[in-house]
Amino acid sequence: MKIRSTALVEGFRQSTPYVNAHRGKTMVITLSGEAVADKNFANIISDIALLHSLGVKLVLVHGARPQINQILQSNNYHAPYHKQTRVTDEQCLNYVMQATGQLQLAITAKLSMSLNNTPMAGTQLNVVSGNFVIAQPLGVDDGVDYCHSGKVRRIDTQGINRVLEQGSIVLLGPVAGSVTGESFNLLSEDVATQVAIKLKAEKLIGFCSEQGVLDREGNAIAELFPSEADDISARLEKQQDKDNSPDNGILRFLHGAKMACRAGVPRCHLISYKLDGALIQELFSFDGIGTQMVMASAEQVRQANIDDIGGIFDLIRPLEEQGILVRRSREQLEQEIHQFTLIEKDGLVIGCAALYPYPDEQMAEMACVAIHRDYRDGNRGAVLLNHMKHQSKAKKIEQIFVLTTHSLHWFREQGFHEIGVESLPMAKQDLYNYQRKSKILSLKVY
């Protein structure tokens, strides 16, 4: 009796490539004040500890917007906004420092405890805060003096990296000193963005109340390019102006993520602080759970090379065992590897197809078409077919044919029509397996 692997085993196998990929990498995580105040924050802390245990170098940047609002309200103090930025005068700065100081101590305490009754029980985390960020004033705009509201002037990247190399977590807040000894209130998203850029971090990660950036139907957008985020930002800004509200965490993240991506940070992620395990699911699963912003798609179609043998072999082996594909040995794959085109995502081969030309007859066979079982709902088969068409045209091939036992209808949907064995190139006719009884279909390239 064949025993199926459990969900735990499947999940562990799926996460393994990401464990290896993330080890030793630097990630900057923005913890908004809303995230810190949420009841799920204890789970976020536990997941951060798990990341640290896996060798990820972590810089945490916390905000304190709701905590500052609360302390201002309790003291009946009004701090006006100008162009979506809080004007921080001397008295407001005192309240800001009080709120952020308390929050930084509370986060440090949670990161420093033994995490009893969590998956990371007994873990010892060293948390280091310091004057790694130097600020400068925003100045005066349209006659409005921002006072102690500031922006990032300089970041001590060498100091941060020394701490990270020692195995500690760096914790930064939204208040920083200047070269003149003054303190300034900064946007935590700006601090995180600049730190990620200067450290050349692998990822910038933010939290929001939603599952990520939402489309007009309210569904999370899995992947965004900065150019696409420009349009969404414009829409959110209009809505913000209409509502006369200065607070939009998704918009602030988009501004920072666009800047970070364009400055060389490979990927920026936005996930929900309300969902237990969102951080782990986003970083250690094929599809993630939130929104990922990238300069180039996580999926790419390319020609295979000798290093892809193992990935292709793992992809096609289950289909060979089911009799869907003709068996190929590893040696055969090595000999034919340059005939293969593959779809790769995060280092995993999720699709492949091979093209075998018969130039004398101006025909080519498309063979060994396989898509990973977790990605068959998309149009990746059509993507591979289009690449086969382009390759065929470049080789002056006029007709592509396939032999299939299970995918007859799909190929028909792509425009293929059935032909007989006699229509195949003579060399292929001699190799046709009459016991397998594969259906033969053909498609005109021109």
Residue pairs with C-beta under 8 A, 6 or more apart in sequence:
5 13
11 285
14 284
14 285
14 286
15 284
15 285
17 346
17 347
17 348
18 283
18 284
18 285
18 346
19 54
19 284
21 346
21 347
22 51
22 54
22 55
22 56
22 202
22 283
23 54
23 55
23 56
24 55
24 56
24 57
25 56
25 57
25 201
25 202
25 203
26 56
26 57
26 58
26 59
26 164
26 199
26 200
26 201
26 202
27 51
27 56
27 57
27 58
27 59
27 201
27 202
27 203
27 204
27 205
28 59
28 60
28 61
28 192
28 195
28 196
28 199
28 201
28 203
28 204
28 205
29 48
29 58
29 59
29 60
29 61
29 192
29 205
29 206
30 61
30 62
30 63
30 188
30 189
30 192
30 204
30 205
30 206
30 207
30 253
30 256
31 44
31 60
31 61
31 62
31 63
31 107
31 207
32 62
32 63
32 65
32 188
32 206
32 207
32 208
32 249
32 273
33 62
33 63
33 64
33 65
33 66
33 67
33 68
33 103
34 63
34 65
34 66
34 207
34 208
34 209
34 249
34 273
35 41
35 44
35 207
35 273
36 62
36 63
36 64
36 67
36 103
36 106
36 107
37 66
37 67
38 273
38 274
40 273
40 274
40 275
40 276
41 110
41 273
42 110
42 118
43 276
43 277
44 207
44 273
44 279
45 110
45 111
45 115
46 115
46 118
46 119
46 120
47 277
47 279
47 280
48 58
48 60
48 111
48 169
48 279
49 111
49 115
49 118
49 120
49 123
49 125
50 119
50 120
50 280
51 58
51 279
51 283
52 58
52 123
52 125
52 169
53 120
53 123
57 164
57 165
58 164
58 169
58 170
59 160
59 164
59 169
59 170
59 172
59 192
59 195
59 196
59 199
59 201
60 107
60 169
60 170
60 171
60 172
61 172
61 173
61 174
61 188
61 191
61 192
61 195
62 100
62 103
62 104
62 107
62 171
62 172
62 173
62 174
62 188
63 174
63 187
63 188
63 189
64 96
64 99
64 100
64 103
64 173
64 174
64 188
65 247
67 99
67 100
67 102
67 103
68 86
68 95
68 96
68 99
68 100
70 99
71 95
71 98
71 99
72 78
72 79
72 92
72 95
75 95
77 91
77 92
77 95
79 86
79 87
79 88
79 89
79 92
80 86
80 87
81 87
81 246
82 141
82 142
82 144
82 146
83 141
84 240
84 246
85 138
85 146
85 149
85 187
85 246
86 92
86 149
86 185
86 246
87 144
87 145
87 146
87 147
87 149
88 96
88 146
88 147
88 148
88 149
88 184
88 185
89 147
89 148
90 147
90 148
92 147
92 148
92 185
93 147
93 148
93 183
93 185
96 148
96 174
96 175
96 185
97 175
97 183
100 173
100 174
100 175
101 175
103 173
104 129
104 171
104 173
107 171
108 127
108 129
108 171
111 125
111 127
111 169
111 171
112 125
112 127
114 121
114 122
114 123
114 124
115 121
115 122
115 123
125 168
125 169
126 166
126 167
126 168
126 169
127 168
127 169
127 170
127 171
128 163
128 168
128 169
128 170
128 171
129 170
129 171
129 172
129 173
130 159
130 163
131 156
131 176
131 177
132 155
132 156
132 159
132 160
132 170
132 172
133 152
133 154
133 155
133 156
133 172
133 176
133 186
133 191
133 194
133 195
134 152
134 153
134 154
134 155
134 156
134 176
134 177
134 178
134 179
135 150
135 151
135 152
135 153
135 176
135 177
135 178
135 183
135 184
135 186
136 150
136 151
136 152
136 153
136 178
136 179
136 184
137 146
137 147
137 148
137 149
137 150
137 151
137 178
137 182
137 184
138 146
138 149
138 150
138 151
139 145
139 146
140 146
148 182
148 183
148 184
148 185
149 184
149 185
149 186
150 176
150 178
150 184
150 185
150 186
151 184
151 186
151 187
151 190
152 176
152 186
152 190
152 191
152 194
153 178
153 179
155 194
155 195
155 198
155 199
157 198
157 199
160 170
160 195
160 199
161 199
163 170
164 170
172 191
172 195
173 188
174 185
174 186
174 187
174 188
174 191
175 183
175 184
175 185
175 186
176 183
176 184
176 186
176 191
177 183
177 184
178 184
187 252
189 206
189 252
189 253
189 255
189 256
190 256
192 204
192 206
192 256
193 204
193 256
193 257
193 259
193 260
195 201
196 203
196 204
196 260
196 265
197 259
197 260
197 263
197 264
197 265
200 264
200 265
201 265
202 265
202 266
202 267
203 265
203 266
203 267
203 268
203 269
203 283
204 256
204 257
204 260
204 265
204 267
204 268
204 269
205 268
205 269
205 270
205 271
205 279
205 282
206 249
206 253
206 256
206 257
206 268
206 269
206 270
206 271
207 249
207 270
207 271
207 272
207 273
208 249
208 250
208 253
208 270
208 271
208 272
208 273
209 249
209 272
209 273
209 274
210 220
210 250
210 272
211 220
211 271
211 272
211 275
211 278
211 289
211 290
211 291
212 220
212 221
212 222
212 270
212 271
212 272
212 289
212 290
212 291
213 220
213 221
213 224
213 229
213 232
213 250
213 254
213 270
213 291
214 220
214 221
214 250
215 221
220 289
220 290
220 291
221 291
222 287
222 288
222 291
222 292
223 291
223 292
223 293
223 294
223 297
223 298
224 232
224 291
224 292
224 293
224 294
225 293
225 294
225 295
226 257
226 258
226 261
226 262
226 293
226 295
229 254
229 257
229 258
229 293
230 258
232 254
233 251
233 254
233 255
233 258
236 248
236 250
236 251
236 254
237 251
240 246
240 248
240 251
250 270
253 268
253 270
254 293
256 268
257 268
257 270
257 293
258 293
260 268
261 267
261 268
261 293
261 294
261 295
262 295
266 294
266 295
267 292
267 293
267 294
267 298
268 292
268 293
268 294
269 282
269 283
269 288
269 290
269 291
269 292
269 293
270 290
270 291
270 293
271 278
271 279
271 282
271 289
271 290
271 291
272 278
272 289
272 290
275 289
278 289
278 290
281 288
281 289
282 288
282 289
282 290
282 292
286 345
286 346
286 348
286 350
286 374
286 375
287 374
292 298
298 345
298 346
299 343
299 344
299 345
299 350
300 343
300 344
300 345
301 341
301 342
301 343
301 344
301 383
301 384
301 387
302 341
302 342
302 344
303 338
303 340
303 341
303 342
304 312
304 337
304 338
304 340
304 341
304 342
304 352
305 337
305 338
306 334
306 337
308 337
308 340
308 342
308 349
309 330
309 333
309 334
309 337
311 342
311 344
311 348
311 349
312 333
312 337
312 340
312 342
312 349
312 352
313 330
313 333
314 349
315 349
315 350
315 351
315 352
315 370
315 372
316 325
316 328
316 352
316 368
316 370
318 373
319 325
319 370
320 326
320 327
320 328
323 405
324 405
324 406
325 368
325 370
326 367
326 368
326 433
326 436
328 336
328 368
336 354
336 356
339 354
339 355
339 356
340 352
340 353
340 354
340 368
341 352
341 353
341 354
341 355
341 384
341 387
341 388
341 391
342 349
342 351
342 352
342 353
343 349
343 350
343 351
343 352
343 371
343 380
343 383
343 384
344 350
345 375
348 372
349 372
350 371
350 372
350 374
350 375
350 380
351 370
351 371
351 372
351 375
351 380
351 381
351 383
351 384
352 368
352 369
352 370
352 384
353 366
353 367
353 368
353 369
353 370
353 384
353 385
353 387
353 388
354 366
354 367
354 368
355 364
355 365
355 366
355 367
355 388
355 391
355 392
355 400
356 364
356 365
356 367
357 363
357 364
357 392
357 395
357 397
358 364
358 365
358 425
358 427
358 428
359 395
359 396
359 397
360 425
361 425
361 426
362 396
362 397
362 398
362 399
363 397
363 398
363 399
363 400
363 401
363 424
363 425
364 388
364 391
364 392
364 395
364 397
364 399
364 400
364 401
365 400
365 401
365 402
365 403
365 428
366 385
366 388
366 400
366 401
366 402
367 402
367 403
369 381
369 384
369 402
369 407
371 380
371 381
381 410
381 414
382 414
385 414
388 400
389 400
389 445
391 397
392 398
392 400
392 445
393 445
393 446
397 445
398 444
398 445
398 446
399 442
399 443
399 444
399 445
400 442
400 443
400 445
401 419
401 423
401 424
401 440
401 441
401 442
401 443
402 411
402 416
402 440
402 441
402 442
403 432
403 438
403 439
403 440
404 411
404 438
404 439
404 441
405 436
405 437
405 438
405 439
408 439
408 441
411 441
411 443
412 441
414 443
415 443
416 441
416 442
416 443
417 441
417 442
417 443
418 439
418 440
418 441
418 442
419 440
419 441
419 442
420 440
421 429
421 432
421 440
422 429
423 440
423 442
424 432
424 440
432 438
